[in-house]
Amino acid sequence: MVCGISDELTLFLNSCILHDDQLHGYLFQISDHISEQMQTLLANAELADNFTLEATMHPKWDKLELLLIGPAPIEFVKENEKNTQRKWTQLIINQAMANGFKGKICFVTPDDHLWVYSALRFSGLPASDVFGLGTMPLSEVVALLLGRQLDLGSDPIYANVIGTTSDSLITWSRAQIAGNLILSLVAQDKSLFGQANLDEIEKTYQEKERLMHTMMTTRCLRRVIKALFFNHPILVPLTHEVEFATQKIALSEPVVIAKQGIKHMAKLNLSEEEKQTYLATKQKVVEELERLRKN
């Protein structure tokens, strides 16, 4: 069920219609009024044979397998001028849990580390079932830029961006091309790919993702849906609960996502410089979560 409509979620639902995925989708309504955007999606869904879509104010929460939580709808924002996304998250989670929801939750919003953390506390669901897209779209962009630099395409490239959507870090020490470390390629004397190329990607990847955000988010959502419902597990950075300094926070790091939800891989090994940069990111998240708790 999609809770909150955005350009990204609208394009994702239209892609499900075009691909005629074997899924039953719902649009969560908070009033009797169906927006023009929702009406268009419902009309488009009539073109599909296998994918179905309906709008509802009273979903059967105990039957739902996945909630895609996006930004709060306009009518909700007008009624709740302060802390809108927190209130929207709490409204959905409270209704879901009060009515027997036992599925998974994926956030498709900015700063999803705040809402993953909040949802886990509101819901009591296991940490494996609550996550956000996090830095997955940024990672896809980095792989795309690397592939273009090397005339390879992005398929043989493994490159992760970790942290948060607003404070991200490319883990060059872990990046690989066809199993070979990127940094070993950079170190070669006559390599056509050097540190200057990495520096250029560092400068441009966030702006590139911003320009491609709607399409890249849709692409990532489709990969997540395939992993959850069509038995295509993937290893990607998603926002999820992690432990830091004896407390639990939420950050985007590589995890395996499959039908059972997300599961952690081995400890994230970084270079010393990356560790220091990432430590500062974690400290910022702790401060943000403290402000969230006070509010």
Buried (B, 14 or more C-beta within 10 A) or exposed (E): BBBBBBBBBBBBBBBBBEEEBEBBBBBBBBEEEEBEBBEEBBEBBEEBEEBBBEBEEEBEBEBBBBBBBBBBBEEBBEEBEEEBBBBBBBBBBEBBBEBEBBBBBBBBBBBBBBBBBBBBEBBEBEBBBBBBBBBBBBBBBBBBBBBEBBEBEBEBBBBBBBBBBEBBBBBBBBBBBEEEBBBEBBEEEEEEBEEEBBEEBBEEBBEBBEEBBBBBBBBBBBBBBBBBBEEBEBEBBBBBBBEBEEEEBBBBBBBBBBEEBBEBEEEBEBEEEBEEBBEEBBEBBEEBBEEBEEE
